[in-house]
């Protein structure tokens, strides 16, 4: 039996904008043992939070659609408290309250939260926060992917 079938998939994600809103980019690194897969993308006009969410969505979507990753534990490292707290804590209240905040306002980025929740529910994910711009190898790589994507829109 392949010893990797129970080993953890490690994911780092990041998203950002030049201006908020403005040109945005996202990046993620999916680590399976010694193999690293980088994904990235961007939008011409978006927000930091939308890019942070998009990075997490695209990473989890890649895991769900990879038969050798899908049934393994996943750790997602994000420097976004918004993403980590949103998916692990706030979302249950939002869903209970018809996608309204405690202030009775519509939840921002509901479309992305619903996509992230649908992916999250298919996997065994542990969410971890990391300090951004602190020299953490894969967080810095994700940041570089974001900046590269943002630069494509500022030409």
Secondary structure, DSSP 8 states (H G I E B T S, - for coil): --GGGGS-EEEEEEEEEETTTEEEEEEEEEEETTEEEEEEEEEEEE-HHHHHHHHHHHHHHHHHT-TTTTTS-EEEEES-HHHHHIIIIIHHHHHHTTSB-TTS-B-TTHHHHHHHHHHHTTS-EEEEE--TTS--HHHHHHHHHHHHHHHTT--
